[in-house]
Amino acid sequence: MNRAVTLAAGSVAVAIAVLALKLVAWRLTGSVALFADALESVVNVAAAVAALVAVRFAAMPADTNHPYGHDKAEYFSAVLEGALILVAAFVILMEVWTNWNAPRDPTLTLFAFVVAVVATLGNAAWSSVLFRHGKRLRSPALLADARHLRSDVITSGGVLIGVALALTTGLIWLDLVLAALTAINILFSGARLVRESVGGLMDEALSPELLAKIRATVAAEAEGAIEAHDIRSRQAGRSTFIEFHLVVPGDMLVVEAHAICDRVEIALKAAVGDAIITIHVEPEGKAKHSGVLVL
C-alpha cells in the first residue's frame, strides 16, 4: 500500500471519529450551529471514502487503455467533495430557516463543549498532516481533503465561540446566525474546490512561476540548439507533462541532438519534479524566432 493510500485510509478513520464527537456535542446541546458543524463532518466522511477510492485507482500503473496513467481519478474525488459541500450548505440553510420560524433554546454543558473542542483539534492536526504529505506527493485528493478540513477547523472554532456567547448572553439568535455563516463559508470552500478540480480535468497549464522556470531551464541547458518553441504543459494528479519543439542546426547528428534532449530532460526533472517530457526535434528551417532562445 503506497503512502497516499495509507493517508487516505487514515482520513476515513479520522473523519468518522470526528463526526461521532460532533454528533454527541450536537445531541447534548441542540444547537443549530453545532448541527451545521456536524453536517459538514458527514461530508468529510463521504469525501474521505471517495478520496480513498480515487487514490487507490490513481495508484494503478499505466496500461493499454490508460497509457498516461490513472492520476486524473483524484480530480473526480475532489469534484465530488466540492459538490457534497454545496449540498451540506443547502441543508444547513434549510435548518436555519426552520428554526428561525420555530426557535429552540440550545443548552450547553461543559462536557459537550469539551467534546466539540477535541473534535476540532483532531481535524486541525490531521489537516496539517494531509497538507504536508499531499504537497510532497502532489495528490489533488489529499490536498482537497486538507483544504476542506482546514475550512472545517476555522468554522468549528467560530461556532464554538459563538455558541458560548449566545448562551452566556442569552442572545439565542446568534446560534442561528452562526449556522448561516457556516453554510456561507463552506459554500465558498466548495465552489473553490470544484473550480480547482475542474481546472485539472480540463488540462490547465502549469502556474506562470513553473512555466518561467521551465523556459529558463531550457534556455540554460539546451546549448547547441537554436531555440525552443510551442512549449505546452499540464498537470494530471501527481504527473506533470511538458512538451515542446527544439530547433537544432540542420547538419547536427542525431546522436548530438539526442544528447541535448537528454540533458534538458534531466534538468527539467530536477527543476519541476518527475515530469513526463516530450521533445520534438526540428531542423533550423522550422525556427519560428520566438519562444525560448537558447543561451
N, C-alpha and C positions, 0 to 999 in steps of 0.2 A: 504493500500500500504506500503510494507516494505521499509527500508531505502535505500537499494541497488537499488530498482526500482525507487525511487524518484531521486536518484543521476543520474541514467542512463537517466531518462527523462530530467533532468537538462542539461546533456551533449548534448542532441539533440538540445535544445534551444540555448545553448552557441555556439555550432558548426555552426548553421545556422546564428546566428548574426555575428560571426567572419568571416564566408565565405562572407557574404554580404559586410562587411567592406573591406575585401581584394580584392573583385571584383571591388569595387569602386576605390580603390587605383591603381589597375592594369589598369583599363579603363582610368583613368586620366593621367597615365604615359606612358603606352605602354611598360613598362619594362618586358623583358622576365623573369628576376629573380622574379619579383613580380607575374607574371603569374604562375611560378612554385610554389610560396608560396601559391597562391590562389588555385591551383590544389590540393595541399596537404590538404587544408581545405575541398575540395569536398570529399576527402577520409574520413576526420574527420566526416562529416555529415553521410555518409553511414555507417561508423563504429559505430557511436553513436546509430543509429537506430538499427543496428544489435545487439549491446550490450544491448539495452533496451529490445528487444525481448528475447534475451538469458537469461537475468537476471530475467525477468518475468517467463520464463519457469523453470529456475533453482530454483525459489522460491516455486514451486509447491511441496506439500508433497509427500513422497514415496507412491507408490500404488502397485497393484498386478503385473503390468508389469515392474515396476521400483522399486523393494524393497529397493534398496540402494539410492533412491532419484534421482533428476534430475540435480545435481550440475554440471555435466560434460558439460552441454549445454553451459556454459560460455566459455569453451575452443574453441568451434566451432566459436563463435563470434571473439575470439582473432585470430584464424587461418584466418578467412575471412578478418579481418583488416590487417593482415600481407600481404595477397595476394593483397588487394587493394593498399597497399603502393607500392608494386612491380610494379603494373600496372601504378600507377601515376608516378613513377620514369622513366619508359619507355617512357611515353607520354612527360615528360619534356625533356628528352634527344632528342626525335624527334623534339621538338620545338626548342631546341638549335641548332640542325643541320640545320634546315630550315632557321633560322635567321642568322646563321653563313655564309651561302651562299648568303643570301639576307638581309643584316642587316638593321634594322630600328632604328633611333635615338630616345631613350625614352626622355620624358620631365618630369621634377619634379616640383611640386608646393608644397608650404608649407601645404596646406590643404590635399593633397594626402599623404604626409609624416606623418602628424598627425593622419590621418585615419589608416594608416598601424601600427603606434605605438600603438594606442588604441586597435587594434585587437590583437596585440602581448601581450600586458599587460593583456587583458582579458583571453587569453589562459594560461598565466603564473599563474594567480590567480586560475583559475578553475583546472589546473593541480595539484596545491598544495592541493586543496580540495579533489580531487579524490584520490591522493596518501594517504592522511591521513585516509580517510574513507575506501578506498579499502583495506589497510593493516589491519585495525581493523575488517572489515567484511570478510576478506580473500576471496575477489572476484577477480578471474582472469580477468574477463571482464573489471571491473573498473580499475584495475591496468594496463591492456594493454592499455586502453584509456589514462590513466595518463602518461604512458611512451611515447606514441605517441605524446601527446600534449607537453610534455617536449622537445622532439626532435624537434617539430614544433617551439617552442619558440626559441630554440638555432638557428635553421635555419633562422627564421624570423629576429632575431637580426643581424645575419651575412649579410643577404640580404639587410636590411635597411642601414647598414653601407657601404656595398659595392656599392649599387646603388647611395648613396650620393657621394662616392668617384669617381665613374665612371662619374657622371655628373659634378662634380666640377673640375675634372682633364681633362675631355674631352676624357678619355680612355673608349670609349663605349664598347669595347670588354670585359671589366671587368663585365658588366652586364650578358653576356653570360657565362662567366667562373663561375660566382656565381650561375647561374641557374644550370649548370652542377654539381657543387659541392653540391648543394641542392639535386639533384637527387641521387648522390652517397651516401650522408648522409642518406637519407630515405631508400635507398636500404639496407644498413646495419641494420637500425632500423627494417625494415620489416622482414629481414631474421632472426634476433634475436627473434622477436616476434613469428614468425612461429615455430622456434625451441623450444621455451619455451612452447608454446601451445601444440605442438605435444607431447612433453615430458609428459604433463599432461594427454593427451588422451591415452598415452602408459603406464600409471600407473608407472611412475618413482618413485623410493623410496624417502623418505624424505631426507633432507640435512644431511651430516655427523654430523653436530652440533646437530641437533634434534635427530638423531639416538643415539648419545652418551648420550644425556640427557635421552632418553628412557631407555637405558641399565643401566645407573646409578640409575634411579628411581626404576626400577625393582629390582636391586641388594639391594637397601636400604630398600624397603618396603615389600619384599616377605619373611620376616622372618618366618621360619617354613618350607619353601620349600627347595629344594636342588639346583636346577638350572633352568634356562630358556633358551631354545634354539629355533632355526629356527624362529628368530624374523623377521617379514616382515612388511612393511609399504607402504602406498601410499597416495597421495593427490588427491582428486576429488573435485575441486572447493573449497567450504568452509569446506568440510568434510575431516577429517583425519582418515585413517583406520590403525589400529595396530593389529597384531595378533602374537601369539607365543605359544609354548608348555611350560607348567610349570610342572616340575617334583617334586613330593612330596613323603614322606615316604609311603611305601605300606600299612601300617596299619593305616594311618591317616583317620579319619572320614570324610565323605563327607561334613558335616557342617563346619568342620575346614578348609578343602581345599577351600570351597566356601568363607569363611571369608577372607582368604588370597587373593583370586581373587578380592573380593570387595575392599579390602584395596589398592591393586595395581592399580585397575581401578581409584579409587578416586585420587590417587597420580599422575597417568599419565595424567588425565584430567586437574589437576591443573598445571602440568608442560608444556604440549603442547597444551592445549586448549580442546574444547569439542570434543574429539575423539570418534570414534566408535571402541571398543576394543573387541577382541575375544581371549579368553584364553582356550587352550585345556589342561586339567589336565591329567597327566600320572603318573603311579607308578614308583618307583625308578629303576626298572629293565629296563626302557626305557631311562635312563640317557645316554647322549652322551659324558659327561665330556668335554663339550665345550659350547660356548655361554656365558651366564651370570651366574656366580656362586653367589649364594645368600650370602650376608654378614651375 
